[in-house]
Amino acid sequence: MFESLSDKLEHALKKLSGQAKINEINIGMAMRDIKRALLDADVNYKVTKNFVEQVRKQALGEEVIKSVSPAQMIVKIVHDELVKAMGGEQKDINLKTSRMPAVIMVAGLQGSGKTTFTAKLANLLKKKGRAPLLIAADVYRPAAIEQLKTLGAQIGVPVFSIEEKDALKAAKQGIEFAKQNSKNVAIVDTAGRLQIDEEMMAEAERLKRELSPEEILFVVDSMIGQEAVNTAKVFNDRLDFDGVVLTKMDGDTRGGAALSIKTVVDKPIKFLSQGEKVDDLDIFYPERMAQRILGMGDIVSFVEKAQETLDLEKTQKLQKRLIENEFNLEDFYEQLQELKKMGSLQNLIDMIPGLSKVVPKQEIDESNLKVIEAIINSMTKDERQKPGIINGSRRSRIAKGSGTRVQDVNMLLKQFMEMKKMMKSVTKMAKSGRKITAQNIPFNRLMQP
């Protein structure tokens, strides 16, 4: 996420390292590079201009603390301005209501990931103890209703729909159904179009007027950059929505929407949707995102995600086996399954400070995980527990059974042994009290295909 922008900002800020003091000349050079980086990331021109002016003004007016270098001070100023540009504080969705259920209306263009997000939100609310109902009010596209029903079945959340092509009727009857079945949140998936048209906007306005939702969320594809901001402005002028959801953040997004949308429409980003899995939804925290953009990682989100998804008992068992040097391919396979629960591998790497620099993006290919799983699944229990017994004939059988090549099996076994050595050395470092850093752990050797 934001790899190109992060690299360019880091390059711009590096020019200030070693400078004894900040002056018009060196700050001017840095600001020129930062401005170019933001514009290349498709950040709105007015937002970029204001951002650079604010950083320059503060940098020249700041009295540098003795213990802090001028470069560190600029990083702090840039960080704070990034946080401000993205809304300052995290904003929750509003579910406070004297009536039941609380109504959330989800709007956006077709293809933005709106229906998928609707199910992800229901899944998140269910985990938080709510009883959600999904309402299929995108009545013109049968595929949308079927998609919502499929997703609802995956997360164990009921979906209300009708046969008639009447969005308002579907929404009203769905809310009544929620009341009668003790559902305290009704999430209405409204119709989208491939482009903005009067009919869609008029229907969305009518739904807002008749349903009086507690929350209206606008879903937009972050990959369309500046156009995402323009679309948000049109929707906000008509609907006055409450918050933005940025989707497809795991794609090749340049960051323009995330950095521009709050300033242009004055509405907070509330969620980031990444990937197709129902768990791939993150609450948006401006400060955490600023840290990630500046390459500082996001350990808080990483720990939260781990606490939500990882099995504590399995993790403790793994720690014990690592310490005793008994880690085998069964343990490795089990940890792959735990890791997958946490979402995109690239996203997890971005959360750990410095790790994205150690593990280049081109070395991360999540399809390799499927190959690894297929190979391990083709092994016998003895082979998984004692990889050392896997000789040439066994390797041929495993390759045939997994639909892979013998070379792939050889590569996996080689990488596993390297990883085991690495883990053994890390365990020794931990026992001896030696500092463990990204530099003395060869992560990149584990990710190569």
C-alpha positions as CSV (number, residue, x, y, z in Angstrom):
1,M,0.0,0.0,0.0
2,F,1.4,3.4,-1.1
3,E,4.8,1.9,-1.8
4,S,5.7,4.4,-4.5
5,L,4.6,7.4,-2.4
6,S,6.5,6.1,0.7
7,D,9.7,5.6,-1.3
8,K,9.5,9.1,-2.8
9,L,8.8,10.8,0.5
10,E,11.6,8.9,2.2
11,H,14.0,10.0,-0.6
12,A,12.9,13.6,-0.2
13,L,13.3,13.6,3.6
14,K,16.7,11.9,3.4
15,K,18.1,15.0,1.7
16,L,17.7,16.8,5.0
17,S,19.7,14.2,7.0
18,G,23.0,15.5,8.1
19,Q,21.9,19.1,7.8
20,A,22.9,21.2,10.8
21,K,19.9,23.5,10.5
22,I,16.8,24.0,8.4
23,N,16.9,27.0,6.0
24,E,15.1,28.3,3.0
25,I,17.4,26.5,0.6
26,N,17.3,22.9,2.0
27,I,13.7,23.0,3.0
28,G,12.8,24.4,-0.5
29,M,14.5,21.4,-2.2
30,A,12.8,18.9,0.1
31,M,9.4,20.6,-0.4
32,R,9.8,20.5,-4.1
33,D,10.4,16.7,-4.0
34,I,7.5,16.2,-1.6
35,K,5.2,18.2,-3.9
36,R,6.2,16.1,-6.9
37,A,5.7,12.9,-4.9
38,L,2.2,13.9,-3.8
39,L,1.2,14.9,-7.3
40,D,2.6,11.7,-8.8
41,A,0.4,9.8,-6.2
42,D,-2.6,11.6,-7.7
43,V,-3.2,13.8,-4.7
44,N,-5.5,16.7,-5.4
45,Y,-3.5,19.8,-6.5
46,K,-5.0,22.2,-4.0
47,V,-4.5,19.6,-1.2
48,T,-0.9,19.2,-2.3
49,K,-0.2,22.9,-2.4
50,N,-1.7,23.5,1.0
51,F,0.2,20.5,2.5
52,V,3.5,21.7,1.2
53,E,2.9,25.3,2.4
54,Q,1.9,24.1,5.9
55,V,5.0,21.9,6.2
56,R,7.3,24.7,4.9
57,K,5.8,27.3,7.2
58,Q,6.1,25.1,10.3
59,A,9.6,23.8,9.4
60,L,11.0,27.4,9.2
61,G,9.2,28.5,12.3
62,E,10.0,25.5,14.5
63,E,12.7,25.8,17.1
64,V,14.5,22.5,16.9
65,I,14.9,20.7,20.2
66,K,18.5,19.9,21.0
67,S,17.9,16.2,21.2
68,V,16.2,16.1,17.8
69,S,17.9,16.6,14.5
70,P,16.4,19.0,11.9
71,A,15.6,15.9,9.7
72,Q,13.7,14.2,12.5
73,M,11.7,17.4,13.1
74,I,10.7,17.6,9.5
75,V,9.6,14.0,9.5
76,K,7.4,14.8,12.6
77,I,5.9,17.8,10.8
78,V,5.2,15.8,7.7
79,H,3.7,13.1,9.8
80,D,1.4,15.5,11.6
81,E,0.3,17.1,8.3
82,L,-0.5,13.7,6.8
83,V,-2.6,12.9,9.8
84,K,-4.4,16.2,9.5
85,A,-5.0,15.7,5.8
86,M,-6.6,12.3,6.4
87,G,-9.0,13.6,9.1
88,G,-7.0,13.8,12.3
89,E,-8.9,11.3,14.5
90,Q,-10.6,8.0,13.8
91,K,-14.4,8.3,13.4
92,D,-16.8,5.5,14.4
93,I,-20.0,4.8,12.5
94,N,-23.1,6.0,14.3
95,L,-25.3,3.2,15.6
96,K,-27.0,5.3,18.3
97,T,-30.7,5.3,17.9
98,S,-33.9,5.2,20.0
99,R,-35.5,3.0,17.4
100,M,-34.5,-0.5,16.4
101,P,-32.8,-1.4,14.2
102,A,-30.1,1.2,13.5
103,V,-30.0,1.7,9.7
104,I,-26.8,1.9,7.7
105,M,-27.2,2.8,4.0
106,V,-24.3,1.9,1.7
107,A,-24.0,3.8,-1.6
108,G,-21.5,3.9,-4.5
109,L,-20.8,3.0,-8.1
110,Q,-21.1,-0.5,-9.5
111,G,-17.7,-2.2,-9.4
112,S,-16.5,-0.2,-6.4
113,G,-16.7,-3.2,-4.1
114,K,-19.9,-1.9,-2.5
115,T,-21.7,-5.3,-2.0
116,T,-18.6,-7.0,-0.8
117,F,-18.0,-4.2,1.7
118,T,-21.6,-4.5,2.9
119,A,-21.0,-8.1,3.9
120,K,-17.6,-7.3,5.5
121,L,-19.3,-4.6,7.6
122,A,-21.9,-7.1,8.8
123,N,-19.2,-9.5,9.7
124,L,-17.3,-6.9,11.7
125,L,-20.5,-5.8,13.5
126,K,-21.4,-9.4,14.3
127,K,-17.9,-10.0,15.8
128,K,-18.6,-6.9,18.0
129,G,-21.8,-8.5,19.4
130,R,-24.3,-6.9,17.1
131,A,-27.1,-8.8,15.3
132,P,-27.0,-7.4,11.7
133,L,-29.4,-8.0,8.8
134,L,-28.3,-7.5,5.2
135,I,-30.9,-5.9,2.9
136,A,-30.6,-6.4,-0.8
137,A,-31.9,-3.1,-2.2
138,D,-29.8,-3.3,-5.4
139,V,-32.9,-4.8,-7.1
140,Y,-31.9,-4.2,-10.7
141,R,-28.9,-6.4,-10.8
142,P,-29.8,-10.1,-9.9
143,A,-26.1,-10.9,-9.5
144,A,-25.8,-8.3,-6.7
145,I,-28.6,-10.1,-4.7
146,E,-27.1,-13.5,-5.3
147,Q,-23.6,-12.2,-4.3
148,L,-25.0,-10.8,-1.1
149,K,-26.8,-14.0,-0.3
150,T,-23.6,-16.0,-0.9
151,L,-21.6,-13.7,1.3
152,G,-24.3,-13.6,4.0
153,A,-24.2,-17.4,4.1
154,Q,-20.4,-17.4,4.6
155,I,-20.6,-15.1,7.7
156,G,-23.9,-16.5,9.1
157,V,-25.8,-13.3,8.6
158,P,-29.4,-13.4,7.1
159,V,-30.1,-11.5,3.8
160,F,-33.5,-10.0,3.1
161,S,-34.6,-9.6,-0.5
162,I,-37.8,-9.3,-2.6
163,E,-38.7,-10.4,-6.2
164,E,-39.9,-6.9,-7.2
165,K,-37.7,-4.2,-8.7
166,D,-38.6,-1.7,-6.0
167,A,-35.6,-0.6,-3.9
168,L,-37.6,1.4,-1.4
169,K,-40.1,-1.4,-0.8
170,A,-37.2,-3.9,-0.4
171,A,-35.5,-1.6,2.2
172,K,-38.7,-0.8,4.2
173,Q,-39.8,-4.5,4.3
174,G,-36.3,-5.5,5.2
175,I,-36.2,-3.0,8.2
176,E,-39.6,-4.3,9.3
177,F,-38.2,-7.9,9.1
178,A,-35.2,-6.8,11.2
179,K,-37.6,-5.4,13.9
180,Q,-39.6,-8.6,14.0
181,N,-36.5,-10.8,14.2
182,S,-34.6,-8.9,16.9
183,K,-31.9,-7.6,14.5
184,N,-30.4,-4.4,15.9
185,V,-28.6,-3.3,12.7
186,A,-30.0,-3.2,9.2
187,I,-27.4,-2.7,6.4
188,V,-29.0,-1.6,3.1
189,D,-27.0,-2.4,-0.1
190,T,-28.3,0.2,-2.6
191,A,-28.1,0.1,-6.4
192,G,-25.0,1.3,-8.2
193,R,-24.3,2.1,-11.8
194,L,-21.2,2.1,-14.0
195,Q,-21.4,5.9,-14.0
196,I,-23.3,8.6,-12.1
197,D,-26.8,9.2,-13.5
198,E,-29.8,11.1,-12.4
199,E,-32.0,8.0,-11.9
200,M,-29.5,6.4,-9.5
201,M,-29.0,9.6,-7.5
202,A,-32.7,10.3,-7.3
203,E,-33.3,6.8,-5.9
204,A,-30.5,7.2,-3.3
205,E,-32.0,10.5,-2.2
206,R,-35.5,8.9,-1.9
207,L,-34.1,6.1,0.2
208,K,-32.3,8.6,2.5
209,R,-35.5,10.6,2.9
210,E,-37.8,7.7,3.6
211,L,-35.4,5.5,5.7
212,S,-33.7,8.3,7.7
213,P,-30.6,6.2,8.2
214,E,-28.3,6.7,11.2
215,E,-25.3,6.3,8.9
216,I,-24.7,6.7,5.1
217,L,-21.4,5.3,3.9
218,F,-20.0,6.1,0.4
219,V,-17.9,3.3,-1.1
220,V,-15.3,4.2,-3.7
221,D,-12.6,2.4,-5.6
222,S,-9.2,3.9,-4.4
223,M,-7.5,2.7,-7.6
224,I,-9.2,5.3,-9.7
225,G,-7.2,8.0,-7.9
226,Q,-8.4,11.6,-8.4
227,E,-11.6,10.4,-10.1
228,A,-12.5,8.8,-6.7
229,V,-12.5,12.3,-5.1
230,N,-14.6,13.7,-7.9
231,T,-17.2,10.9,-7.6
232,A,-17.3,11.4,-3.8
233,K,-18.0,15.1,-4.3
234,V,-21.0,14.4,-6.5
235,F,-22.4,11.9,-4.1
236,N,-21.8,14.1,-1.1
237,D,-23.5,17.1,-2.8
238,R,-26.7,15.0,-3.3
239,L,-26.6,12.6,-0.2
240,D,-24.5,14.5,2.4
241,F,-23.1,11.1,3.5
242,D,-21.4,10.5,6.8
243,G,-18.3,8.6,5.9
244,V,-16.1,7.2,3.1
245,V,-15.0,3.6,2.6
246,L,-11.9,3.1,0.4
247,T,-11.8,-0.3,-1.4
248,K,-9.1,-2.2,-3.3
249,M,-6.4,-0.7,-1.1
250,D,-4.4,-3.9,-1.7
251,G,-4.1,-3.1,-5.4
252,D,-1.6,-0.7,-7.1
253,T,-3.1,2.3,-5.5
254,R,-1.1,5.6,-5.5
255,G,-2.7,7.1,-2.4
256,G,-4.4,10.1,-3.9
257,A,-7.9,9.3,-2.7
258,A,-6.8,8.7,0.9
259,L,-4.9,12.0,1.1
260,S,-7.4,14.1,-0.8
261,I,-10.9,13.0,0.0
262,K,-11.3,14.3,3.5
263,T,-10.2,17.8,2.5
264,V,-12.4,18.0,-0.6
265,V,-15.7,16.6,0.8
266,D,-15.0,17.3,4.5
267,K,-16.1,13.8,5.4
268,P,-14.0,11.2,7.3
269,I,-12.6,8.0,5.9
270,K,-14.1,5.3,8.2
271,F,-13.0,2.0,6.6
272,L,-10.4,0.5,4.3
273,S,-11.4,-2.6,2.4
274,Q,-8.7,-4.9,1.1
275,G,-9.1,-8.2,-0.7
276,E,-12.1,-10.4,-1.3
277,K,-12.2,-12.2,2.1
278,V,-14.9,-11.2,4.5
279,D,-12.3,-10.5,7.2
280,D,-10.4,-8.1,4.9
281,L,-11.8,-4.9,6.4
282,D,-9.8,-2.4,8.6
283,I,-11.1,0.6,10.6
284,F,-9.3,3.7,9.3
285,Y,-6.9,5.4,11.7
286,P,-5.3,8.6,10.2
287,E,-2.3,8.4,12.5
288,R,-1.6,4.8,11.8
289,M,-1.9,5.4,8.0
290,A,0.5,8.3,8.2
291,Q,3.0,6.1,9.9
292,R,2.7,3.5,7.2
293,I,3.0,6.1,4.4
294,L,6.3,7.3,6.1
295,G,7.6,3.7,6.3
296,M,7.2,3.5,10.1
297,G,4.8,0.5,10.0
298,D,1.7,0.0,12.1
299,I,2.5,-2.3,15.0
300,V,-0.7,-1.4,16.9
301,S,-2.9,-2.7,14.0
302,F,-0.7,-5.7,13.6
303,V,-1.1,-6.7,17.2
304,E,-4.8,-6.0,17.2
305,K,-5.2,-8.2,14.1
306,A,-3.1,-11.0,15.6
307,Q,-5.2,-10.9,18.9
308,E,-8.4,-11.1,16.8
309,T,-7.4,-14.0,14.6
310,L,-4.6,-16.0,16.1
311,D,-5.2,-19.0,18.3
312,L,-3.4,-18.3,21.6
313,E,-3.1,-22.0,22.5
314,K,-1.5,-22.8,19.1
315,T,0.9,-19.9,19.3
316,Q,2.1,-20.9,22.8
317,K,2.5,-24.5,21.6
318,L,4.6,-23.2,18.6
319,Q,6.8,-21.1,20.9
320,K,7.5,-24.2,23.0
321,R,8.4,-26.3,20.0
322,L,10.6,-23.5,18.6
323,I,12.6,-23.3,21.9
324,E,13.0,-27.1,21.9
325,N,14.0,-27.0,18.2
326,E,11.1,-29.5,17.4
327,F,9.5,-27.3,14.7
328,N,8.4,-29.4,11.7
329,L,6.4,-29.2,8.5
330,E,3.1,-29.8,10.3
331,D,3.8,-26.8,12.6
332,F,4.8,-24.8,9.5
333,Y,1.6,-25.7,7.7
334,E,-0.5,-24.8,10.8
335,Q,1.2,-21.4,11.0
336,L,0.5,-20.8,7.3
337,Q,-3.2,-21.3,8.1
338,E,-3.0,-18.9,11.0
339,L,-1.1,-16.3,8.9
340,K,-3.8,-16.5,6.2
341,K,-6.5,-15.6,8.7
342,M,-4.7,-12.2,9.2
343,G,-5.3,-11.2,5.6
344,S,-2.9,-10.0,2.8
345,L,0.7,-11.0,3.4
346,Q,1.9,-7.7,1.8
347,N,-0.5,-5.8,4.2
348,L,1.0,-7.6,7.2
349,I,4.6,-6.8,6.1
350,D,3.7,-3.1,5.7
351,M,2.6,-3.1,9.3
352,I,6.0,-4.1,10.7
353,P,8.5,-1.2,10.8
354,G,11.3,-1.7,8.3
355,L,10.2,-5.1,7.1
356,S,8.9,-3.9,3.7
357,K,12.5,-2.7,3.1
358,V,14.0,-6.1,3.9
359,V,11.3,-8.0,2.0
360,P,11.0,-6.4,-1.5
361,K,7.5,-6.5,-3.0
362,Q,8.6,-8.4,-6.0
363,E,9.7,-11.3,-3.8
364,I,6.2,-11.7,-2.3
365,D,4.0,-14.0,-4.3
366,E,1.1,-15.2,-2.3
367,S,0.4,-17.9,-4.9
368,N,3.5,-19.6,-3.6
369,L,1.6,-20.3,-0.4
370,K,-0.9,-22.4,-2.4
371,V,2.0,-24.4,-3.9
372,I,3.5,-24.9,-0.5
373,E,0.1,-26.1,1.0
374,A,-0.4,-28.5,-1.9
375,I,3.1,-30.0,-1.4
376,I,2.7,-30.5,2.4
377,N,-0.8,-31.9,1.9
378,S,0.7,-34.6,-0.4
379,M,3.1,-35.8,2.3
380,T,2.4,-38.5,4.8
381,K,2.2,-37.7,8.5
382,D,5.7,-39.2,9.1
383,E,7.1,-37.0,6.3
384,R,5.6,-33.9,7.7
385,Q,6.9,-34.7,11.2
386,K,10.3,-35.9,10.0
387,P,11.3,-34.0,6.8
388,G,14.7,-35.7,6.9
389,I,13.3,-39.0,5.7
390,I,12.1,-37.5,2.4
391,N,14.4,-39.2,-0.2
392,G,14.3,-39.0,-4.0
393,S,11.4,-41.5,-4.5
394,R,9.3,-39.8,-1.9
395,R,10.0,-36.4,-3.5
396,S,8.8,-37.7,-6.9
397,R,5.6,-39.1,-5.3
398,I,4.9,-35.8,-3.4
399,A,5.5,-33.8,-6.6
400,K,3.1,-36.0,-8.6
401,G,0.5,-35.9,-5.8
402,S,0.6,-32.1,-5.5
403,G,0.7,-31.4,-9.2
404,T,4.1,-29.7,-8.8
405,R,7.6,-30.4,-9.9
406,V,10.3,-32.2,-8.0
407,Q,12.3,-28.9,-8.1
408,D,9.4,-27.3,-6.2
409,V,9.5,-30.0,-3.5
410,N,13.3,-29.6,-3.2
411,M,12.9,-25.8,-2.9
412,L,10.4,-26.1,-0.2
413,L,12.5,-28.5,1.8
414,K,15.6,-26.3,1.4
415,Q,13.7,-23.2,2.5
416,F,12.2,-25.0,5.4
417,M,15.6,-26.1,6.6
418,E,16.9,-22.5,6.2
419,M,14.0,-21.2,8.1
420,K,14.5,-23.7,10.9
421,K,18.1,-22.6,11.2
422,M,17.0,-19.0,11.3
423,M,14.5,-19.7,14.0
424,K,17.0,-21.5,16.0
425,S,19.4,-18.6,15.8
426,V,16.6,-16.1,16.7
427,T,15.8,-18.3,19.8
428,K,19.4,-18.3,20.8
429,M,19.6,-14.5,20.4
430,A,16.4,-14.2,22.6
431,K,17.9,-16.5,25.3
432,S,21.2,-14.6,25.3
433,G,19.6,-11.2,25.4
434,R,21.1,-10.1,22.1
435,K,19.0,-7.6,20.2
436,I,17.0,-9.0,17.4
437,T,16.7,-6.7,14.3
438,A,15.4,-7.0,10.8
439,Q,19.0,-6.8,9.6
440,N,20.2,-10.0,11.3
441,I,17.1,-12.1,10.2
442,P,17.2,-13.1,6.5
443,F,13.4,-12.8,5.9
444,N,13.8,-12.4,2.1
445,R,15.3,-15.9,1.7
446,L,12.0,-17.3,3.0
447,M,9.8,-15.5,0.5
448,Q,11.5,-16.3,-2.8
449,P,9.6,-18.6,-5.2
